[in-house]
Amino acid sequence: MSNTEYYRRDRNWHPAPIVPNYKSTVLRNPQRPLLSLPQSAVDLAGPVFGQAQLDPLDHDLILNYGTGAEAVGERIVVHGRVLDQNARPVPGALIEIWQANAGGRYRHVRDGYLAALDPNFGGCGRVLTDADGKYAFRTIKPGPYPFRNNGSDWRPAHIHISIFGAAFTQRLITQFYFEGDPLIAKCPIANTVADAAALDMLVAKLDLENQGPFDHLTYRFDIVLRGRRSTFFENRPEGN
């Protein structure tokens, strides 16, 4: 018998299925009970992500679009650790991010926002956590942008982040915001997370001790995968 402590899920830690102020929840909320799909041996056996599969610039969104020039905007570094519920590091986890550019526009065919595209910014990156569960990305701080909720609500600056386990079926997705952004309190999507402490765990904190003098500000965002106070993940709203 295992002596590992059992962590009960706190259902109030995650957003309600329908939030009236965020209209899309009416369409996106499942109308039937969720299904739990067991993982097969094939799911758990691979693929295994290796450092050789990553390009040396995959973590550097300022340079990795391959134009030979640097992206425009406020230069930042985002770093942190991936941890389990007992603060143990999770090594070898593949982390992917995607984001809007400094003007708030994504490089996506369906993004019709009026802000200009940056010809030197693709908006995607990836990295593997090291033996201590650490990761880091160099990028441009994304701009806010409007979306069609209540006429024209605005999304705070944010970066989408995906964490893979040992296989593609082991994937969790969330997004994080930036400390001090006044739009967080105004955003109907961010505030589907009703618990203020839970929402605060989705905010990357300014880390001046690790700034790059005369080059970039640094933000820290740690990711907790399981337990009573796990980071909220968009594709696992029922808990991890």
N, C-alpha and C positions, 0 to 999 in steps of 0.2 A: 504494500500500500504506500502511495506517495505521501510525503509530509508537506507537499506544496500547499500554501494557503489558497483557499478558494475565494475568488473575487466575484461577488454578486454584481450583476449589471444594474446600473442606476438608470432606469428608463427616463427619468426627468432630466438627465444630463444631455439628452439628444433632442433635436427639434420635434415639434408636433408634426404629424403628416400634412395637415392643412393649416396654413397661416393666412388669414384673410388679406393682410396687407401685401402679401407676395402672391399675386394672382396665379402664377404658373403652378403653384402647389396644387391647385384644384385639378389641373390636367395631368400633372406628373405623379400625384399620389396613387399608389396601387389600390385598386378596388377589391382585390382578393387577398387572402392570407399569403404571406411570403413563404417560399419553399426553401428548404435547406438541402443543397445538393452535396452528397458525400464526394470526397476526392478519391480518385482511383490511383492505383500504383503509377500509372503513366503521368497523371497530374503531378505527383510528388517527385518523380524521378528526373524531371528536367523541363526546360533547359537549365543548365547551370551557367550563370553569368560569370564571365572572366574578364579581367582587366584588359586582355589583348583585344577584346571586341570593341573597346572604347577608343575614340580618337583623342589624342592629347589635348585638343581644344574643345571637346564636348562640354566641359564644365564652364567654358568661358563664352558667354553669349555676346560679349562685346566684339569678339573676333571670329566666332565659329561659323558665321554665315558664308565665309569663304570669298569675300570680295577683295580682300587685301586692305580694306579700310576699316576704321573703328566705328561702332554704332554711336549715335548721338544721344546725349541725355545725362542725367545725374548718375554717376558711376557708383555702384554699391557692390559689396560682397555680402552674401547671405550664407551663414554657416550654422552648424549645430550638430546634434547627435540623434541617432535613432536608438531608442531604449525600449526594454520591456517594462512590465509593471513594477518590477523590483529594481529598476534603474540599472540593469545590466545592459551592456552595449550589444547591438545587433550588427555584426560585421557582414560584409559582402552583399548588402541589400542594394539593389539597383534603384536609384532615385532619378526620376525624370521631372522636369519643370517646363511649363509653357506660360507665356504672358503676353500682354500688350506692350507696345513700344512706349517711348517717353510721352507721346501724344495721346495715348490711350487707345491705339488701334492695333488689332491683331492682323498678322499676315494670314488672312483667311478669306476665301472667295465670298463668304457670306457676311463679312464685316463691312457694312456700308457707312460707318462713321466718317464724318467729314475730315477728321485729322489725317495728316499725310502719312504715308508709309515711309519708313526709314530704309533706303536701299541697302544699307549695311547691317540690318538687324533681322534675323529670322525668328527670334522669340522662343527657341527651344534649346534645351540642354539636358545632359544626363551625367551621372557620376555614380561610382560604387562607394559605399561606406567602407572605412578602413577597419583595422582590427579593434579599434576603440569605438566603432559606430559613428565616427565623425564624417561629415561631408562639407563641401563648400562649393559655391557657385559665384562667379564674377559676372555681373550683368548691369543693366540699366534699370533704374527704378521706374516701374510702369506708371503711366498716367491714369487718372480716373476717366470714366466714360459713361455716357447716358444709355439707358435702356428703357424699353416701352413698358413701364409699370407705373400706373397712376399718371399717365401722360408722359412724363420724362423724369424718372428717378435716376440717381447717379450711383455708380458702383465706386467704392473706395479703390485706391491702388491696391492690387493684390497679385499674387503669383500662384498658379495652380501647381500642385505637387503630387506625384504618384510614387508609391513605394511598392516594389515587387519583393516577394519572398524568394523561395527556391524555384518557383515555377510561375508561368504567366497567370495561372488561376489564382495565385496568391498575390492579389493586387489590392491596394487601398489608395483612395484618392481624396485629397482635400485641397484647401487653398489657405493662404495666410495673408494677413494684412500687415500694416506697418504702424508702429507705435506713434501716437500723436495725431493720427489722421482724423479730422473732425467728421468725415463722411461715414466712418464706421457706425456711429450712433444714428445716422440717418438712413442707412441702407436696409431695405426690407429683407434682403437675402441674408446678410450677416445677422440680423436680429431675429431670424427664425431660431437661432440658438438663444433661448430665453434666459438661461443661467449665465449671469455676468462673468462668473469665474470660468465657465466653459468657453465663452466667447473670447475671454482674455487669453486663453491657451491657443487661440488662432491668430494671435498678434505677435509678429516678430519684434523683438525688443532692440532698441538702439544699443550698440556695443562699442562705445567710444574707446575702450581699452584696446580694441583690435582694429581701429581705423587704419587706413593707409594714409599717412600724412601727405597733404597736398595731392591726393589721388582719389580716395573713395571713403565713404562712410561704411560701417559694417553693422549688420543686423544679425541677431541670433534667433533661431527657431528650432527648438528641440521637438522631437516627435515621439510620443509614447504610444506603443502599439496596443497594449491591452491593460485591463485593470479598471478600477473604479473611476479613475481620472484619466482615461485614455484620450488622446487627441481625437476630436470629432472628424469622422471620415464620411464624405458625401455618399459613397456607395455602400456604407454599412451603418445607416442611421439607427438600426436596432441595437447597435453595440458590437464590439469585436469579440 
